[in-house]
Amino acid sequence: MLAGPGAAERSPYKDWHDSLKFSGWHHLGIRVDDVDATVDELKRRGVKIVSEPHDVEVLRLRLAFFADPWGNLLEVIAPISARIK
């Protein structure tokens, strides 16, 4: 936790676009072998998925976003070339 005593709670992100409305630290990226399998496991564990897996062709990346229990946004990311088709 980075806040001090009495800090106000942040509203949880409703979706990816909602997260772009706020200034400051946005998210942490975590490289994984398979974004889709990782998201499936996160869902199985009840994790809030903020953005489903999708390709960003210009970056040659597949990614997805999820929120931790405190509302922090995290990204799972893998090169498109590493994805099994």
MMTF fields as JSON, N, C-alpha, C and O atoms, coordinates in Angstrom:
{
  "mmtfVersion": "1.0.0",
  "mmtfProducer": "UNKNOWN",
  "numBonds": 339,
  "numAtoms": 340,
  "numGroups": 85,
  "numChains": 1,
  "numModels": 1,
  "chainsPerModel": [1],
  "groupsPerChain": [85],
  "chainIdList": ["A"],
  "bondAtomList": [4, 2, 8, 6, 12, 10, 16, 14, 20, 18, 24, 22, 28, 26, 32, 30, 36, 34, 40, 38, 44, 42, 48, 46, 52, 50, 56, 54, 60, 58, 64, 62, 68, 66, 72, 70, 76, 74, 80, 78, 84, 82, 88, 86, 92, 90, 96, 94, 100, 98, 104, 102, 108, 106, 112, 110, 116, 114, 120, 118, 124, 122, 128, 126, 132, 130, 136, 134, 140, 138, 144, 142, 148, 146, 152, 150, 156, 154, 160, 158, 164, 162, 168, 166, 172, 170, 176, 174, 180, 178, 184, 182, 188, 186, 192, 190, 196, 194, 200, 198, 204, 202, 208, 206, 212, 210, 216, 214, 220, 218, 224, 222, 228, 226, 232, 230, 236, 234, 240, 238, 244, 242, 248, 246, 252, 250, 256, 254, 260, 258, 264, 262, 268, 266, 272, 270, 276, 274, 280, 278, 284, 282, 288, 286, 292, 290, 296, 294, 300, 298, 304, 302, 308, 306, 312, 310, 316, 314, 320, 318, 324, 322, 328, 326, 332, 330, 336, 334],
  "bondOrderList": [1, 1, 1, 1, 1, 1, 1, 1, 1, 1, 1, 1, 1, 1, 1, 1, 1, 1, 1, 1, 1, 1, 1, 1, 1, 1, 1, 1, 1, 1, 1, 1, 1, 1, 1, 1, 1, 1, 1, 1, 1, 1, 1, 1, 1, 1, 1, 1, 1, 1, 1, 1, 1, 1, 1, 1, 1, 1, 1, 1, 1, 1, 1, 1, 1, 1, 1, 1, 1, 1, 1, 1, 1, 1, 1, 1, 1, 1, 1, 1, 1, 1, 1, 1],
  "groupList": [{"groupName": "MET", "atomNameList": ["N", "CA", "C", "O"], "elementList": ["N", "C", "C", "O"], "formalChargeList": [0, 0, 0, 0], "bondAtomList": [1, 0, 2, 1, 3, 2], "bondOrderList": [1, 1, 2], "singleLetterCode": "M", "chemCompType": "L-PEPTIDE LINKING"}, {"groupName": "LEU", "atomNameList": ["N", "CA", "C", "O"], "elementList": ["N", "C", "C", "O"], "formalChargeList": [0, 0, 0, 0], "bondAtomList": [1, 0, 2, 1, 3, 2], "bondOrderList": [1, 1, 2], "singleLetterCode": "L", "chemCompType": "L-PEPTIDE LINKING"}, {"groupName": "ALA", "atomNameList": ["N", "CA", "C", "O"], "elementList": ["N", "C", "C", "O"], "formalChargeList": [0, 0, 0, 0], "bondAtomList": [1, 0, 2, 1, 3, 2], "bondOrderList": [1, 1, 2], "singleLetterCode": "A", "chemCompType": "L-PEPTIDE LINKING"}, {"groupName": "GLY", "atomNameList": ["N", "CA", "C", "O"], "elementList": ["N", "C", "C", "O"], "formalChargeList": [0, 0, 0, 0], "bondAtomList": [1, 0, 2, 1, 3, 2], "bondOrderList": [1, 1, 2], "singleLetterCode": "G", "chemCompType": "PEPTIDE LINKING"}, {"groupName": "PRO", "atomNameList": ["N", "CA", "C", "O"], "elementList": ["N", "C", "C", "O"], "formalChargeList": [0, 0, 0, 0], "bondAtomList": [1, 0, 2, 1, 3, 2], "bondOrderList": [1, 1, 2], "singleLetterCode": "P", "chemCompType": "L-PEPTIDE LINKING"}, {"groupName": "GLU", "atomNameList": ["N", "CA", "C", "O"], "elementList": ["N", "C", "C", "O"], "formalChargeList": [0, 0, 0, 0], "bondAtomList": [1, 0, 2, 1, 3, 2], "bondOrderList": [1, 1, 2], "singleLetterCode": "E", "chemCompType": "L-PEPTIDE LINKING"}, {"groupName": "ARG", "atomNameList": ["N", "CA", "C", "O"], "elementList": ["N", "C", "C", "O"], "formalChargeList": [0, 0, 0, 0], "bondAtomList": [1, 0, 2, 1, 3, 2], "bondOrderList": [1, 1, 2], "singleLetterCode": "R", "chemCompType": "L-PEPTIDE LINKING"}, {"groupName": "SER", "atomNameList": ["N", "CA", "C", "O"], "elementList": ["N", "C", "C", "O"], "formalChargeList": [0, 0, 0, 0], "bondAtomList": [1, 0, 2, 1, 3, 2], "bondOrderList": [1, 1, 2], "singleLetterCode": "S", "chemCompType": "L-PEPTIDE LINKING"}, {"groupName": "TYR", "atomNameList": ["N", "CA", "C", "O"], "elementList": ["N", "C", "C", "O"], "formalChargeList": [0, 0, 0, 0], "bondAtomList": [1, 0, 2, 1, 3, 2], "bondOrderList": [1, 1, 2], "singleLetterCode": "Y", "chemCompType": "L-PEPTIDE LINKING"}, {"groupName": "LYS", "atomNameList": ["N", "CA", "C", "O"], "elementList": ["N", "C", "C", "O"], "formalChargeList": [0, 0, 0, 0], "bondAtomList": [1, 0, 2, 1, 3, 2], "bondOrderList": [1, 1, 2], "singleLetterCode": "K", "chemCompType": "L-PEPTIDE LINKING"}, {"groupName": "ASP", "atomNameList": ["N", "CA", "C", "O"], "elementList": ["N", "C", "C", "O"], "formalChargeList": [0, 0, 0, 0], "bondAtomList": [1, 0, 2, 1, 3, 2], "bondOrderList": [1, 1, 2], "singleLetterCode": "D", "chemCompType": "L-PEPTIDE LINKING"}, {"groupName": "TRP", "atomNameList": ["N", "CA", "C", "O"], "elementList": ["N", "C", "C", "O"], "formalChargeList": [0, 0, 0, 0], "bondAtomList": [1, 0, 2, 1, 3, 2], "bondOrderList": [1, 1, 2], "singleLetterCode": "W", "chemCompType": "L-PEPTIDE LINKING"}, {"groupName": "HIS", "atomNameList": ["N", "CA", "C", "O"], "elementList": ["N", "C", "C", "O"], "formalChargeList": [0, 0, 0, 0], "bondAtomList": [1, 0, 2, 1, 3, 2], "bondOrderList": [1, 1, 2], "singleLetterCode": "H", "chemCompType": "L-PEPTIDE LINKING"}, {"groupName": "PHE", "atomNameList": ["N", "CA", "C", "O"], "elementList": ["N", "C", "C", "O"], "formalChargeList": [0, 0, 0, 0], "bondAtomList": [1, 0, 2, 1, 3, 2], "bondOrderList": [1, 1, 2], "singleLetterCode": "F", "chemCompType": "L-PEPTIDE LINKING"}, {"groupName": "ILE", "atomNameList": ["N", "CA", "C", "O"], "elementList": ["N", "C", "C", "O"], "formalChargeList": [0, 0, 0, 0], "bondAtomList": [1, 0, 2, 1, 3, 2], "bondOrderList": [1, 1, 2], "singleLetterCode": "I", "chemCompType": "L-PEPTIDE LINKING"}, {"groupName": "VAL", "atomNameList": ["N", "CA", "C", "O"], "elementList": ["N", "C", "C", "O"], "formalChargeList": [0, 0, 0, 0], "bondAtomList": [1, 0, 2, 1, 3, 2], "bondOrderList": [1, 1, 2], "singleLetterCode": "V", "chemCompType": "L-PEPTIDE LINKING"}, {"groupName": "THR", "atomNameList": ["N", "CA", "C", "O"], "elementList": ["N", "C", "C", "O"], "formalChargeList": [0, 0, 0, 0], "bondAtomList": [1, 0, 2, 1, 3, 2], "bondOrderList": [1, 1, 2], "singleLetterCode": "T", "chemCompType": "L-PEPTIDE LINKING"}, {"groupName": "ASN", "atomNameList": ["N", "CA", "C", "O"], "elementList": ["N", "C", "C", "O"], "formalChargeList": [0, 0, 0, 0], "bondAtomList": [1, 0, 2, 1, 3, 2], "bondOrderList": [1, 1, 2], "singleLetterCode": "N", "chemCompType": "L-PEPTIDE LINKING"}],
  "groupTypeList": [0, 1, 2, 3, 4, 3, 2, 2, 5, 6, 7, 4, 8, 9, 10, 11, 12, 10, 7, 1, 9, 13, 7, 3, 11, 12, 12, 1, 3, 14, 6, 15, 10, 10, 15, 10, 2, 16, 15, 10, 5, 1, 9, 6, 6, 3, 15, 9, 14, 15, 7, 5, 4, 12, 10, 15, 5, 15, 1, 6, 1, 6, 1, 2, 13, 13, 2, 10, 4, 11, 3, 17, 1, 1, 5, 15, 14, 2, 4, 14, 7, 2, 6, 14, 9],
  "groupIdList": [1, 2, 3, 4, 5, 6, 7, 8, 9, 10, 11, 12, 13, 14, 15, 16, 17, 18, 19, 20, 21, 22, 23, 24, 25, 26, 27, 28, 29, 30, 31, 32, 33, 34, 35, 36, 37, 38, 39, 40, 41, 42, 43, 44, 45, 46, 47, 48, 49, 50, 51, 52, 53, 54, 55, 56, 57, 58, 59, 60, 61, 62, 63, 64, 65, 66, 67, 68, 69, 70, 71, 72, 73, 74, 75, 76, 77, 78, 79, 80, 81, 82, 83, 84, 85],
  "secStructList": [7, 7, 1, 7, 6, 6, 7, 7, 7, 7, 7, 7, 7, 1, 1, 2, 2, 2, 2, 6, 6, 1, 7, 1, 7, 7, 3, 3, 3, 3, 3, 7, 1, 7, 2, 2, 2, 2, 2, 2, 2, 2, 2, 2, 6, 6, 7, 3, 3, 3, 3, 3, 3, 3, 3, 3, 4, 4, 4, 6, 3, 3, 3, 3, 3, 3, 3, 7, 6, 6, 1, 7, 3, 3, 3, 3, 3, 3, 3, 4, 4, 4, 1, 7, 7],
  "xCoordList": [0.854, 0.0, 0.895, 1.865, 0.583, 1.399, 0.778, 1.444, -0.457, -1.135, -0.937, -0.601, -1.151, -1.035, -2.372, -3.395, -2.368, -3.605, -4.652, -4.337, -5.892, -6.996, -7.11, -7.937, -6.303, -6.374, -7.719, -8.258, -8.239, -9.516, -9.303, -8.267, -10.292, -10.216, -10.464, -11.242, -9.787, -9.987, -11.149, -11.289, -11.973, -13.054, -12.458, -11.487, -13.018, -12.49, -12.773, -13.79, -11.859, -12.067, -13.21, -13.285, -14.101, -15.207, -14.787, -15.254, -13.907, -13.385, -12.113, -11.726, -11.467, -10.195, -10.322, -9.481, -11.353, -11.504, -11.712, -11.262, -12.392, -12.605, -11.266, -11.116, -10.3, -9.004, -8.195, -7.307, -8.489, -7.718, -8.127, -7.53, -9.131, -9.631, -8.804, -9.023, -7.856, -7.138, -5.667, -5.058, -5.099, -3.676, -2.863, -3.413, -1.561, -0.679, -0.375, -0.616, 0.153, 0.54, -0.643, -1.743, -0.436, -1.54, -1.546, -2.512, -0.488, -0.498, 0.907, 1.867, 0.998, 2.218, 2.007, 0.971, 2.985, 2.893, 3.686, 4.796, 3.101, 3.742, 3.772, 2.725, 4.966, 5.076, 4.731, 5.204, 3.899, 3.493, 3.702, 3.898, 3.661, 3.803, 2.545, 2.629, 1.375, 0.1, -0.937, -1.418, -1.27, -2.214, -3.58, -4.188, -4.068, -5.406, -5.489, -6.46, -4.487, -4.476, -4.363, -4.985, -3.579, -3.432, -4.753, -5.146, -5.44, -6.737, -7.756, -8.543, -7.754, -8.662, -8.427, -9.379, -7.164, -6.847, -7.245, -7.768, -7.003, -7.423, -8.935, -9.416, -9.683, -11.149, -11.567, -12.468, -10.899, -11.214, -11.05, -11.771, -10.101, -9.832, -10.667, -10.488, -11.578, -12.469, -11.894, -12.411, -10.832, -10.197, -11.016, -11.545, -11.122, -11.851, -11.015, -9.941, -11.514, -10.848, -11.371, -12.577, -10.464, -10.832, -10.828, -11.604, -9.965, -9.901, -9.557, -8.507, -10.436, -10.22, -8.975, -8.543, -8.402, -7.233, -7.498, -8.539, -6.53, -6.644, -5.245, -4.296, -5.152, -3.882, -3.729, -4.694, -2.518, -2.144, -1.09, 0.109, -1.579, -0.727, 0.471, 1.575, 0.26, 1.352, 2.516, 3.667, 2.223, 3.257, 3.637, 4.586, 2.888, 3.092, 2.934, 3.698, 1.91, 1.67, 0.227, -0.685, 0.035, -1.29, -1.302, -0.338, -2.403, -2.448, -3.851, -4.834, -3.923, -5.188, -4.884, -3.741, -5.918, -5.766, -6.694, -7.803, -6.217, -7.041, -6.758, -5.759, -7.649, -7.495, -7.243, -7.842, -6.338, -6.107, -7.209, -8.035, -7.231, -8.315, -8.382, -9.407, -7.306, -7.279, -7.525, -7.429, -7.843, -8.152, -6.971, -7.125, -5.772, -4.62, -4.764, -5.212, -4.385, -4.511, -3.202, -2.119, -3.321, -2.171, -2.427, -3.569, -1.348, -1.437, -0.652, 0.453, -1.223, -0.465, -0.215, -1.097, 1.004, 1.446, 2.343, 3.138, 2.195, 3.055, 3.191, 2.264, 4.343, 4.49, 3.49, 3.252, 2.908, 1.963, 2.637, 2.01, 3.9, 4.614, 4.743, 4.933, 4.642, 4.771, 3.452, 3.429, 2.362, 1.045, 0.851, 1.194, 0.308, -0.011, -1.334, -2.31, -1.365, -2.595, -3.41, -4.476],
  "yCoordList": [-1.175, 0.0, 1.231, 1.292, 2.198, 3.398, 4.608, 5.633, 4.516, 5.647, 5.621, 4.589, 6.757, 6.849, 6.669, 6.461, 6.747, 6.596, 7.619, 8.791, 7.171, 8.053, 8.375, 9.204, 7.744, 8.005, 7.537, 6.513, 8.296, 7.933, 6.763, 6.662, 5.88, 4.755, 5.231, 6.154, 4.583, 4.88, 4.035, 2.872, 4.616, 3.853, 2.806, 3.091, 1.595, 0.573, 0.935, 1.556, 0.538, 0.778, -0.084, -1.272, 0.516, -0.235, -0.912, -2.008, -0.267, -0.833, -0.076, 0.87, -0.498, 0.082, 1.589, 2.358, 2.015, 3.436, 4.288, 5.432, 3.724, 4.42, 4.711, 5.734, 3.814, 3.967, 5.134, 5.646, 5.557, 6.629, 8.027, 9.019, 8.109, 9.402, 9.981, 11.124, 9.206, 9.619, 9.862, 9.161, 10.86, 11.141, 10.281, 9.623, 10.302, 9.576, 8.179, 7.841, 7.376, 6.002, 5.266, 5.309, 4.593, 3.92, 2.417, 1.886, 1.711, 0.263, -0.326, 0.333, -1.578, -2.357, -3.475, -4.139, -3.688, -4.755, -5.975, -5.86, -7.148, -8.411, -9.291, -9.61, -9.683, -10.547, -11.985, -12.498, -12.617, -14.003, -14.783, -14.188, -16.095, -16.918, -16.925, -16.978, -16.871, -16.979, -16.088, -16.406, -14.99, -14.028, -14.666, -14.484, -15.417, -16.007, -17.012, -17.005, -17.87, -18.852, -18.15, -18.573, -17.089, -16.336, -15.692, -15.743, -15.086, -14.46, -15.515, -15.275, -16.666, -17.748, -18.136, -18.337, -18.239, -18.594, -17.476, -17.749, -16.221, -15.103, -15.106, -14.893, -15.344, -15.419, -16.551, -16.391, -17.697, -18.85, -18.489, -18.995, -17.615, -17.198, -15.99, -15.474, -15.535, -14.444, -13.052, -12.099, -12.916, -11.621, -10.792, -11.328, -9.485, -8.563, -8.274, -7.679, -8.7, -8.431, -7.091, -6.907, -6.17, -4.82, -4.717, -3.951, -5.478, -5.499, -6.917, -7.445, -7.526, -8.89, -8.946, -7.914, -10.129, -10.257, -9.717, -9.979, -8.961, -8.421, -8.127, -7.924, -8.112, -7.843, -6.355, -5.67, -5.867, -4.516, -4.719, -4.791, -4.809, -5.176, -4.247, -4.703, -2.953, -2.001, -2.281, -1.984, -2.846, -3.196, -4.669, -5.099, -5.448, -6.905, -7.576, -8.469, -7.112, -7.626, -8.065, -7.503, -9.07, -9.452, -9.083, -9.343, -8.472, -8.011, -8.024, -8.143, -7.901, -7.791, -7.061, -7.028, -6.482, -5.757, -6.338, -6.776, -6.335, -6.773, -5.873, -5.154, -5.923, -5.108, -6.013, -7.081, -5.564, -6.308, -5.93, -5.066, -6.562, -6.276, -4.822, -4.403, -4.041, -2.654, -1.686, -0.474, -2.202, -1.352, -0.969, -0.203, -1.49, -1.2, -1.955, -3.102, -1.312, -1.898, -2.596, -2.03, -3.833, -4.62, -5.141, -5.383, -5.311, -5.769, -7.061, -7.185, -8.024, -9.2, -9.049, -8.629, -9.4, -9.067, -10.184, -10.777, -10.452, -11.427, -11.01, -10.436, -11.298, -11.029, -11.851, -13.017, -11.262, -11.997, -13.227, -14.281, -13.108, -14.225, -15.416, -16.545, -15.179, -16.256, -16.994, -18.053, -16.443, -17.027, -18.274, -18.286, -19.307, -20.529, -20.316, -19.878, -20.623, -20.417, -21.67, -21.668],
  "zCoordList": [0.0, 0.0, 0.0, 0.755, -0.826, -0.932, -0.246, -0.096, 0.167, 0.792, 2.303, 2.885, 2.912, 4.354, 5.051, 4.398, 6.368, 7.138, 6.707, 6.499, 6.576, 6.225, 4.753, 4.373, 3.909, 2.465, 1.911, 2.33, 0.978, 0.339, -0.606, -1.263, -0.667, -1.588, -3.016, -3.256, -3.951, -5.364, -5.871, -5.492, -6.719, -7.325, -8.251, -8.952, -8.272, -9.177, -10.633, -10.946, -11.515, -12.933, -13.437, -13.124, -14.218, -14.799, -16.087, -16.4, -16.835, -18.077, -18.443, -17.758, -19.526, -19.965, -20.205, -19.738, -20.92, -21.248, -19.996, -19.934, -19.009, -17.74, -17.056, -16.388, -17.223, -16.555, -17.106, -16.425, -18.323, -18.957, -18.49, -18.909, -17.633, -17.156, -16.011, -15.612, -15.476, -14.276, -14.563, -15.371, -13.896, -14.07, -13.101, -12.219, -13.283, -12.382, -12.871, -14.03, -11.978, -12.274, -12.877, -12.325, -13.996, -14.669, -14.45, -13.902, -14.866, -14.696, -14.745, -15.144, -14.329, -14.377, -15.392, -15.375, -16.28, -17.27, -16.841, -16.319, -17.068, -16.712, -17.954, -18.519, -18.379, -19.553, -19.156, -18.142, -19.976, -19.758, -21.052, -22.113, -20.969, -22.167, -23.017, -24.243, -22.38, -23.093, -22.406, -21.318, -23.042, -22.46, -22.242, -21.188, -23.238, -23.124, -21.974, -21.217, -21.838, -20.754, -19.405, -18.431, -19.344, -18.101, -17.706, -16.54, -18.67, -18.381, -17.958, -17.043, -18.603, -18.195, -16.738, -15.983, -16.346, -14.963, -14.0, -12.919, -14.382, -13.54, -13.35, -12.237, -14.413, -14.313, -13.381, -12.558, -13.521, -12.671, -11.194, -10.334, -10.922, -9.538, -9.111, -8.008, -9.976, -9.615, -9.778, -9.194, -10.563, -10.773, -11.759, -12.734, -11.509, -12.385, -13.634, -13.544, -14.798, -16.069, -16.583, -16.744, -16.835, -17.266, -18.791, -19.361, -19.449, -20.91, -21.344, -20.981, -22.116, -22.597, -23.5, -24.014, -23.694, -24.56, -25.965, -26.569, -26.462, -27.826, -28.362, -27.605, -29.672, -30.341, -30.608, -30.95, -30.449, -30.853, -31.938, -31.668, -33.172, -34.308, -34.474, -34.771, -34.286, -34.474, -33.517, -33.838, -32.352, -31.379, -31.44, -30.784, -32.238, -32.343, -30.971, -30.604, -30.218, -28.873, -28.699, -29.305, -27.869, -27.39, -25.918, -25.198, -25.468, -24.09, -23.53, -24.262, -22.237, -21.51, -20.205, -19.749, -19.617, -18.357, -17.307, -17.611, -16.046, -14.928, -13.731, -13.704, -12.743, -11.537, -10.344, -10.216, -9.466, -8.234, -7.229, -7.523, -6.054, -5.098, -4.627, -4.089, -4.818, -4.377, -5.516, -5.326, -6.705, -7.849, -8.706, -9.657, -8.388, -9.235, -10.55, -10.574, -11.624, -12.949, -13.321, -13.174, -13.805, -14.242, -15.642, -16.032, -16.392, -17.785, -17.931, -17.404, -18.648, -19.062, -20.554, -21.303, -20.98, -22.329, -22.876, -22.147, -24.167, -24.848, -26.308, -26.879, -26.915, -28.343, -29.146, -28.829, -30.173, -31.012, -31.602, -31.711, -31.984, -32.598, -31.647, -32.098, -30.337, -29.352, -29.134, -28.507, -29.646, -29.413, -30.265, -31.447, -29.671, -30.392, -31.104, -30.496, -32.388, -33.16, -33.253, -33.869]
}
